[in-house]
Amino acid sequence: MLKTSTNGTQASSAIKFSLRPTAETLADLSRPIDPRHLKTRKQGTTTLTYCPWNTIARHLHHRAPGLRWVPFTGQS
């Protein structure tokens, strides 16, 4: 995001994060999500367990700061 300073120039206000080794980030992303964040719903006769997208987004932000990602709906 760019903000205009008092003298009329634009200054970057990017979020700061430290780069971590890829192996460390992958290890964090490989950890299972706490079951308390999982939801269930019934579809026909089947009970589905899922994790809402906003919870996944929060986990990604916490476990891999600075990671850029695009949500995938799984529909084609």
C-alpha positions, 0 to 999 in steps of 0.5 A, a space after each residue: 500500500 502506498 501512502 502520500 507523505 506530507 511533502 507529496 511523495 509516496 512512501 511504501 508501507 509494506 508489511 515487514 516479515 523475515 524470510 525463513 528457510 523453505 524447509 522450516 516453512 514447509 514443516 510449519 505448513 505440514 503441521 495438522 490443524 487443531 480439530 477444534 477449527 474443523 466443522 462438519 456438515 451433512 450432504 445427503 447421507 454423508 457427513 463431511 469434515 472441512 475447514 472453512 477458508 477463512 480459518 485456512 487463510 489465518 493459518 497461512 498468514 500465521 505459519 507462512 507470513 508473506 506467502 502469496 496464495 490464491 484460494 481454490 474452490 475445487 469446482 470445475 
